[in-house]
Amino acid sequence: MFKRACLGVCLSLILLAGQASAAAIHGKGPRTQAAMDAQVVESGTDRVQVLTQLCTKPSRITGCSPISHPLRRAIEQAIARPITWVANRPADRPEFWVFAPVEFGRGTAVAEYAWWKPNASACRGGGEVHFERDHGAWRSVLGIGWAIACR
């Protein structure tokens, strides 16, 4: 299991490296959060399901509150995949994602997330991406990810 968790960390770091050349992220509004969240969702044509709430603990789906309409629209524009918004985690549907509210600090921000694959009783993961403000733009500086029992 340790190897799988390490693989998840490595994959997250690779995803971040691939996204480093993306357009600069500015501000602290819905577009900013959506751009930060989009850095962890791989592009593709397969539909993903996203929870209609932001959760303070995405991996446990707890501490949740509704996502605002402006943030939903921004996420739809930022993530390069078809999205279906759902109220709870389905057990046998497409890949499922949960995002946390981005935590902004003094020149730092953290975007946390969790995901489940179809038939997700045995394949899930998550992590967080850390950002620093660099000349007025947010830049990802660290990605930490984990995965459990993915085959």
KOLVO-507142 format. One record per residue: residue in one letter; x, y, z of N, C-alpha, C, O in turn. Coordinates in Angstrom, 2 decimals. Layout:
ATOM|residuo|n_px|n_py|n_pz|ca_px|ca_py|ca_pz|c_px|c_py|c_pz|o_px|o_py|o_pz
ATOM|A|X|Y|Z|X|Y|Z|X|Y|Z|X|Y|Z
...
END
This chain:
ATOM|residuo|n_px|n_py|n_pz|ca_px|ca_py|ca_pz|c_px|c_py|c_pz|o_px|o_py|o_pz
ATOM|M|0.83|-1.19|0.00|0.00|0.00|0.00|0.88|1.26|0.00|0.51|2.28|-0.58
ATOM|F|2.03|1.18|0.65|2.94|2.32|0.70|3.38|2.71|-0.71|3.48|3.89|-1.04
ATOM|K|3.65|1.69|-1.56|4.07|1.96|-2.93|2.97|2.70|-3.69|3.25|3.62|-4.46
ATOM|R|1.72|2.29|-3.48|0.60|2.96|-4.17|0.47|4.40|-3.72|0.20|5.29|-4.53
ATOM|A|0.64|4.64|-2.42|0.58|6.01|-1.91|1.69|6.85|-2.50|1.47|8.00|-2.88
ATOM|C|2.89|6.28|-2.57|4.02|7.01|-3.17|3.75|7.29|-4.63|4.08|8.37|-5.13
ATOM|L|3.16|6.33|-5.33|2.82|6.54|-6.72|1.87|7.72|-6.87|2.02|8.53|-7.79
ATOM|G|0.90|7.82|-5.97|-0.03|8.95|-6.00|0.68|10.27|-5.81|0.35|11.24|-6.49
ATOM|V|1.65|10.34|-4.91|2.42|11.56|-4.70|3.18|11.90|-5.95|3.18|13.05|-6.39
ATOM|C|3.84|10.92|-6.54|4.61|11.15|-7.76|3.73|11.63|-8.89|4.08|12.57|-9.61
ATOM|L|2.55|10.98|-9.06|1.65|11.41|-10.11|1.17|12.84|-9.89|1.04|13.60|-10.85
ATOM|S|0.91|13.21|-8.66|0.48|14.58|-8.37|1.58|15.57|-8.73|1.30|16.63|-9.29
ATOM|L|2.80|15.23|-8.40|3.91|16.13|-8.72|4.10|16.25|-10.22|4.42|17.33|-10.72
ATOM|I|3.90|15.16|-10.95|4.01|15.20|-12.40|2.90|16.07|-12.97|3.14|16.87|-13.87
ATOM|L|1.68|15.91|-12.45|0.57|16.74|-12.92|0.86|18.22|-12.71|0.59|19.04|-13.58
ATOM|L|1.42|18.55|-11.55|1.74|19.94|-11.28|2.80|20.45|-12.23|2.72|21.58|-12.71
ATOM|A|3.80|19.64|-12.50|4.86|20.05|-13.41|4.30|20.31|-14.79|4.72|21.25|-15.48
ATOM|G|3.35|19.49|-15.21|2.74|19.67|-16.52|1.88|20.92|-16.59|1.73|21.50|-17.67
ATOM|Q|1.33|21.35|-15.48|0.46|22.52|-15.46|1.22|23.81|-15.22|0.64|24.89|-15.32
ATOM|A|2.49|23.74|-14.92|3.26|24.93|-14.57|3.27|25.97|-15.67|3.43|27.16|-15.39
ATOM|S|3.11|25.54|-16.90|3.16|26.49|-18.00|1.79|27.11|-18.28|1.66|27.90|-19.22
ATOM|A|0.79|26.78|-17.50|-0.55|27.33|-17.71|-0.55|28.85|-17.53|0.40|29.42|-16.98
ATOM|A|-1.61|29.48|-17.99|-1.72|30.93|-17.87|-1.63|31.36|-16.41|-2.00|30.61|-15.50
ATOM|A|-1.12|32.56|-16.19|-0.95|33.09|-14.83|-2.30|33.18|-14.13|-3.33|33.48|-14.74
ATOM|I|-2.28|32.92|-12.84|-3.48|32.99|-12.00|-3.37|34.24|-11.14|-2.38|34.43|-10.45
ATOM|H|-4.40|35.10|-11.19|-4.39|36.35|-10.43|-5.64|36.44|-9.55|-6.65|35.81|-9.84
ATOM|G|-5.55|37.23|-8.48|-6.71|37.53|-7.65|-7.02|36.47|-6.62|-6.20|35.60|-6.32
ATOM|K|-8.27|36.56|-6.06|-8.72|35.61|-5.04|-10.18|35.21|-5.24|-10.78|34.63|-4.34
ATOM|G|-10.77|35.51|-6.38|-12.18|35.24|-6.61|-12.45|33.85|-7.18|-11.57|32.99|-7.15
ATOM|P|-13.67|33.64|-7.69|-14.06|32.33|-8.22|-13.15|31.83|-9.34|-12.82|30.64|-9.37
ATOM|R|-12.75|32.69|-10.25|-11.87|32.26|-11.35|-10.52|31.79|-10.82|-9.93|30.84|-11.35
ATOM|T|-10.04|32.44|-9.77|-8.76|32.04|-9.17|-8.89|30.66|-8.55|-8.05|29.79|-8.80
ATOM|Q|-9.93|30.44|-7.74|-10.11|29.13|-7.12|-10.29|28.06|-8.18|-9.71|26.98|-8.08
ATOM|A|-11.08|28.34|-9.20|-11.30|27.36|-10.27|-10.00|27.02|-10.98|-9.75|25.85|-11.29
ATOM|A|-9.18|28.01|-11.26|-7.90|27.76|-11.92|-6.98|26.91|-11.04|-6.25|26.06|-11.54
ATOM|M|-7.01|27.15|-9.74|-6.19|26.35|-8.82|-6.71|24.92|-8.76|-5.92|23.97|-8.79
ATOM|D|-8.02|24.75|-8.67|-8.61|23.41|-8.64|-8.34|22.66|-9.95|-8.10|21.46|-9.94
ATOM|A|-8.40|23.37|-11.06|-8.21|22.74|-12.37|-6.81|22.16|-12.54|-6.62|21.29|-13.39
ATOM|Q|-5.86|22.60|-11.77|-4.49|22.09|-11.91|-4.37|20.62|-11.50|-3.37|19.99|-11.83
ATOM|V|-5.34|20.08|-10.80|-5.24|18.68|-10.37|-6.14|17.74|-11.17|-6.03|16.52|-11.02
ATOM|V|-7.02|18.27|-12.00|-7.91|17.43|-12.79|-7.30|17.30|-14.19|-7.12|18.29|-14.90
ATOM|E|-6.99|16.06|-14.57|-6.41|15.83|-15.89|-7.43|16.21|-16.97|-8.63|16.02|-16.79
ATOM|S|-6.93|16.75|-18.08|-7.83|17.05|-19.19|-8.20|15.73|-19.87|-7.51|14.73|-19.71
ATOM|G|-9.27|15.74|-20.62|-9.72|14.54|-21.31|-11.14|14.70|-21.81|-11.73|15.78|-21.70
ATOM|T|-11.66|13.65|-22.35|-13.02|13.70|-22.88|-14.01|12.96|-22.00|-15.22|13.10|-22.17
ATOM|D|-13.52|12.17|-21.06|-14.41|11.43|-20.16|-15.07|12.38|-19.17|-14.43|13.27|-18.62
ATOM|R|-16.35|12.17|-18.97|-17.12|12.99|-18.02|-16.65|12.73|-16.60|-16.33|11.60|-16.24
ATOM|V|-16.62|13.79|-15.79|-16.36|13.67|-14.36|-17.56|14.22|-13.61|-18.30|15.06|-14.12
ATOM|Q|-17.74|13.71|-12.40|-18.78|14.25|-11.55|-18.10|15.06|-10.45|-17.09|14.64|-9.90
ATOM|V|-18.68|16.21|-10.15|-18.13|17.10|-9.13|-19.23|17.39|-8.12|-20.37|17.68|-8.49
ATOM|L|-18.88|17.30|-6.85|-19.84|17.57|-5.79|-20.28|19.04|-5.85|-19.46|19.92|-6.10
ATOM|T|-21.55|19.29|-5.64|-22.11|20.65|-5.69|-21.77|21.46|-4.44|-22.30|22.55|-4.25
ATOM|Q|-20.89|20.93|-3.61|-20.49|21.61|-2.38|-18.97|21.64|-2.25|-18.28|20.77|-2.79
ATOM|L|-18.46|22.63|-1.55|-17.06|22.66|-1.15|-17.00|22.08|0.26|-17.83|22.42|1.10
ATOM|C|-16.02|21.22|0.52|-15.93|20.55|1.82|-14.59|20.83|2.48|-13.55|20.72|1.83
ATOM|T|-14.61|21.18|3.75|-13.36|21.46|4.45|-12.50|20.22|4.57|-11.28|20.32|4.67
ATOM|K|-13.11|19.06|4.54|-12.39|17.77|4.52|-12.88|16.99|3.30|-13.76|16.13|3.44
ATOM|P|-12.34|17.26|2.11|-12.85|16.61|0.90|-12.78|15.09|0.92|-13.68|14.43|0.39
ATOM|S|-11.74|14.51|1.52|-11.61|13.06|1.52|-12.67|12.37|2.38|-12.95|11.19|2.20
ATOM|R|-13.27|13.12|3.30|-14.34|12.57|4.15|-15.71|13.15|3.79|-16.73|12.74|4.34
ATOM|I|-15.72|14.09|2.86|-16.93|14.80|2.45|-17.66|15.34|3.68|-18.84|15.07|3.88
ATOM|T|-16.94|16.10|4.50|-17.51|16.71|5.71|-17.22|18.21|5.71|-16.33|18.69|5.02
ATOM|G|-18.00|18.93|6.51|-17.84|20.38|6.60|-18.17|21.05|5.28|-17.45|21.95|4.84
ATOM|C|-19.24|20.62|4.64|-19.57|21.08|3.29|-20.58|22.22|3.26|-21.45|22.32|4.12
ATOM|S|-20.43|23.07|2.25|-21.40|24.14|1.99|-21.51|24.31|0.48|-20.56|24.02|-0.26
ATOM|P|-22.67|24.78|0.00|-22.92|24.87|-1.44|-21.88|25.72|-2.18|-21.39|26.73|-1.66
ATOM|I|-21.55|25.29|-3.39|-20.67|26.07|-4.27|-21.53|27.17|-4.89|-22.64|26.91|-5.36
ATOM|S|-21.01|28.38|-4.90|-21.75|29.49|-5.51|-21.86|29.28|-7.02|-21.04|28.59|-7.62
ATOM|H|-22.87|29.89|-7.63|-23.05|29.78|-9.08|-21.86|30.36|-9.84|-21.44|29.76|-10.82
ATOM|P|-21.30|31.51|-9.43|-20.12|32.01|-10.15|-18.94|31.04|-10.09|-18.20|30.90|-11.06
ATOM|L|-18.76|30.37|-8.94|-17.66|29.41|-8.84|-17.94|28.18|-9.70|-17.02|27.66|-10.34
ATOM|R|-19.17|27.72|-9.74|-19.51|26.58|-10.60|-19.21|26.89|-12.06|-18.61|26.07|-12.77
ATOM|R|-19.61|28.07|-12.51|-19.34|28.46|-13.90|-17.84|28.55|-14.15|-17.35|28.12|-15.20
ATOM|A|-17.11|29.09|-13.19|-15.66|29.22|-13.35|-14.99|27.84|-13.41|-14.07|27.64|-14.19
ATOM|I|-15.45|26.90|-12.59|-14.89|25.54|-12.61|-15.19|24.89|-13.96|-14.32|24.24|-14.54
ATOM|E|-16.40|25.05|-14.47|-16.76|24.48|-15.77|-15.87|25.03|-16.88|-15.51|24.31|-17.81
ATOM|Q|-15.51|26.31|-16.79|-14.64|26.92|-17.80|-13.18|26.51|-17.63|-12.45|26.40|-18.61
ATOM|A|-12.75|26.27|-16.38|-11.34|25.98|-16.12|-10.96|24.52|-16.33|-9.84|24.22|-16.73
ATOM|I|-11.90|23.61|-16.07|-11.60|22.18|-16.19|-11.91|21.74|-17.61|-13.03|21.91|-18.10
ATOM|A|-10.93|21.18|-18.26|-11.06|20.78|-19.66|-11.68|19.39|-19.81|-11.14|18.54|-20.51
ATOM|R|-12.81|19.16|-19.15|-13.55|17.90|-19.23|-15.03|18.19|-19.02|-15.38|19.17|-18.37
ATOM|P|-15.90|17.36|-19.57|-17.33|17.53|-19.29|-17.61|17.25|-17.82|-17.08|16.29|-17.25
ATOM|I|-18.45|18.08|-17.21|-18.75|17.96|-15.78|-20.24|17.73|-15.58|-21.08|18.36|-16.22
ATOM|T|-20.54|16.80|-14.67|-21.90|16.63|-14.17|-21.85|16.98|-12.69|-21.05|16.42|-11.94
ATOM|W|-22.69|17.91|-12.26|-22.74|18.32|-10.86|-23.67|17.37|-10.12|-24.79|17.12|-10.56
ATOM|V|-23.20|16.84|-8.98|-23.99|15.87|-8.22|-24.04|16.28|-6.75|-23.16|16.97|-6.25
ATOM|A|-25.11|15.84|-6.06|-25.31|16.18|-4.66|-24.66|15.20|-3.69|-24.49|15.52|-2.52
ATOM|N|-24.28|14.01|-4.18|-23.60|13.03|-3.33|-22.74|12.12|-4.19|-22.84|12.13|-5.42
ATOM|R|-21.89|11.34|-3.54|-20.96|10.47|-4.27|-21.66|9.19|-4.73|-22.08|8.39|-3.89
ATOM|P|-21.79|9.00|-6.04|-22.35|7.75|-6.55|-21.29|6.65|-6.50|-20.10|6.93|-6.62
ATOM|A|-21.71|5.41|-6.33|-20.77|4.31|-6.18|-20.26|3.77|-7.52|-19.14|3.24|-7.58
ATOM|D|-21.03|3.88|-8.58|-20.64|3.20|-9.81|-20.70|4.10|-11.05|-20.99|3.62|-12.15
ATOM|R|-20.45|5.34|-10.88|-20.54|6.29|-11.99|-19.15|6.76|-12.39|-18.15|6.23|-11.90
ATOM|P|-19.07|7.77|-13.26|-17.76|8.28|-13.66|-16.94|8.80|-12.48|-17.42|8.90|-11.35
ATOM|E|-15.72|9.11|-12.78|-14.81|9.66|-11.78|-15.50|10.79|-11.02|-16.24|11.58|-11.61
ATOM|F|-15.26|10.87|-9.71|-15.95|11.82|-8.84|-14.92|12.66|-8.10|-13.94|12.14|-7.57
ATOM|W|-15.14|13.99|-8.06|-14.21|14.92|-7.43|-14.91|15.78|-6.38|-16.07|16.14|-6.53
ATOM|V|-14.17|16.10|-5.32|-14.64|17.02|-4.27|-13.52|18.02|-4.04|-12.35|17.65|-3.92
ATOM|F|-13.88|19.29|-3.98|-12.90|20.35|-3.73|-13.18|21.01|-2.39|-14.31|21.02|-1.91
ATOM|A|-12.13|21.55|-1.79|-12.25|22.35|-0.57|-12.19|23.82|-0.95|-11.71|24.16|-2.04
ATOM|P|-12.68|24.70|-0.09|-12.47|26.13|-0.35|-10.96|26.39|-0.34|-10.24|25.85|0.50
ATOM|V|-10.49|27.20|-1.27|-9.07|27.53|-1.28|-8.78|28.39|-0.05|-9.48|29.36|0.22
ATOM|E|-7.73|28.02|0.67|-7.33|28.77|1.86|-6.26|29.78|1.46|-5.14|29.41|1.09
ATOM|F|-6.61|31.05|1.53|-5.67|32.11|1.19|-5.02|32.65|2.45|-5.70|32.94|3.43
ATOM|G|-3.69|32.78|2.42|-2.94|33.38|3.52|-2.21|34.61|3.00|-2.56|35.15|1.96
ATOM|R|-1.21|35.03|3.72|-0.41|36.18|3.28|0.60|35.71|2.24|1.68|35.23|2.59
ATOM|G|0.24|35.84|0.98|1.12|35.44|-0.10|1.14|33.95|-0.36|1.97|33.47|-1.14
ATOM|T|0.23|33.19|0.28|0.15|31.75|0.05|-1.31|31.34|-0.14|-2.22|32.07|0.24
ATOM|A|-1.50|30.19|-0.72|-2.84|29.61|-0.87|-2.69|28.10|-0.95|-1.67|27.58|-1.40
ATOM|V|-3.73|27.40|-0.49|-3.74|25.93|-0.54|-5.07|25.48|-1.12|-6.14|25.89|-0.65
ATOM|A|-5.01|24.65|-2.15|-6.20|24.05|-2.76|-6.17|22.56|-2.44|-5.22|21.86|-2.81
ATOM|E|-7.20|22.07|-1.75|-7.27|20.66|-1.36|-8.38|19.98|-2.15|-9.37|20.61|-2.52
ATOM|Y|-8.22|18.69|-2.41|-9.17|17.95|-3.22|-9.17|16.47|-2.84|-8.27|16.00|-2.15
ATOM|A|-10.19|15.74|-3.31|-10.26|14.29|-3.19|-10.96|13.76|-4.44|-11.73|14.48|-5.08
ATOM|W|-10.69|12.51|-4.78|-11.31|11.89|-5.95|-11.57|10.41|-5.70|-10.91|9.76|-4.89
ATOM|W|-12.55|9.88|-6.43|-12.90|8.48|-6.40|-13.05|8.02|-7.84|-13.65|8.73|-8.66
ATOM|K|-12.54|6.87|-8.16|-12.71|6.29|-9.50|-14.01|5.49|-9.51|-14.57|5.21|-8.45
ATOM|P|-14.51|5.10|-10.70|-15.72|4.27|-10.76|-15.55|3.01|-9.91|-14.44|2.48|-9.79
ATOM|N|-16.64|2.55|-9.34|-16.59|1.42|-8.41|-15.56|1.71|-7.33|-14.68|0.90|-7.05
ATOM|A|-15.70|2.88|-6.73|-14.67|3.47|-5.89|-14.46|2.85|-4.53|-13.78|3.44|-3.69
ATOM|S|-15.00|1.70|-4.28|-14.77|1.11|-2.96|-13.29|0.84|-2.74|-12.85|0.74|-1.59
ATOM|A|-12.51|0.71|-3.80|-11.10|0.36|-3.64|-10.14|1.33|-4.30|-8.93|1.10|-4.24
ATOM|C|-10.60|2.40|-4.92|-9.68|3.31|-5.59|-10.08|4.76|-5.35|-11.07|5.25|-5.90
ATOM|R|-9.30|5.41|-4.52|-9.56|6.82|-4.23|-8.26|7.51|-3.89|-7.24|6.87|-3.65
ATOM|G|-8.31|8.82|-3.87|-7.10|9.58|-3.53|-7.44|11.03|-3.29|-8.61|11.41|-3.20
ATOM|G|-6.42|11.82|-3.18|-6.61|13.23|-2.94|-5.28|13.90|-2.71|-4.22|13.32|-2.97
ATOM|G|-5.34|15.11|-2.22|-4.11|15.83|-1.95|-4.36|17.31|-1.83|-5.48|17.78|-1.65
ATOM|E|-3.26|18.03|-1.92|-3.34|19.49|-1.85|-2.23|20.09|-2.70|-1.17|19.50|-2.89
ATOM|V|-2.52|21.28|-3.20|-1.55|22.03|-3.99|-1.31|23.35|-3.27|-2.25|24.05|-2.90
ATOM|H|-0.05|23.67|-3.06|0.33|24.91|-2.39|0.79|25.92|-3.44|1.50|25.59|-4.39
ATOM|F|0.35|27.15|-3.26|0.68|28.24|-4.17|1.36|29.36|-3.39|1.12|29.55|-2.20
ATOM|E|2.22|30.10|-4.09|2.82|31.31|-3.54|2.59|32.44|-4.54|2.54|32.23|-5.75
ATOM|R|2.46|33.63|-3.99|2.28|34.81|-4.83|3.66|35.23|-5.33|4.59|35.42|-4.55
ATOM|D|3.77|35.38|-6.64|5.04|35.74|-7.27|4.80|36.85|-8.29|4.23|36.60|-9.35
ATOM|H|5.22|38.05|-7.96|5.03|39.21|-8.83|3.56|39.39|-9.25|3.27|39.64|-10.42
ATOM|G|2.66|39.25|-8.30|1.24|39.49|-8.54|0.46|38.29|-9.07|-0.75|38.39|-9.25
ATOM|A|1.12|37.16|-9.31|0.44|35.97|-9.83|0.67|34.79|-8.88|1.69|34.73|-8.18
ATOM|W|-0.29|33.87|-8.86|-0.15|32.67|-8.05|0.62|31.62|-8.83|0.36|31.39|-10.01
ATOM|R|1.59|30.99|-8.17|2.43|29.97|-8.79|2.40|28.74|-7.90|2.61|28.85|-6.69
ATOM|S|2.14|27.56|-8.49|2.15|26.33|-7.68|3.59|25.99|-7.32|4.49|26.02|-8.17
ATOM|V|3.79|25.67|-6.04|5.14|25.40|-5.54|5.27|24.01|-4.94|6.39|23.51|-4.79
ATOM|L|4.16|23.37|-4.61|4.23|22.05|-3.99|2.92|21.33|-4.18|1.84|21.91|-4.02
ATOM|G|3.00|20.07|-4.52|1.82|19.22|-4.63|2.03|17.96|-3.83|3.05|17.29|-3.97
ATOM|I|1.07|17.64|-2.99|1.13|16.44|-2.18|-0.12|15.63|-2.50|-1.23|16.14|-2.40
ATOM|G|0.06|14.39|-2.88|-1.08|13.56|-3.22|-0.96|12.17|-2.64|0.12|11.73|-2.26
ATOM|W|-2.08|11.49|-2.58|-2.12|10.12|-2.08|-3.16|9.34|-2.87|-4.09|9.92|-3.44
ATOM|A|-3.00|8.03|-2.91|-3.95|7.15|-3.56|-4.01|5.84|-2.79|-3.01|5.40|-2.23
ATOM|I|-5.19|5.23|-2.75|-5.37|3.98|-2.02|-5.91|2.90|-2.97|-6.92|3.10|-3.64
ATOM|A|-5.22|1.79|-3.01|-5.65|0.57|-3.69|-6.08|0.77|-5.14|-7.09|0.21|-5.56
ATOM|C|-5.33|1.56|-5.90|-5.65|1.72|-7.33|-4.88|0.68|-8.12|-3.69|0.48|-7.91
ATOM|R|-5.57|0.03|-9.02|-4.94|-1.02|-9.85|-4.93|-0.62|-11.27|-4.43|-1.37|-12.12
END
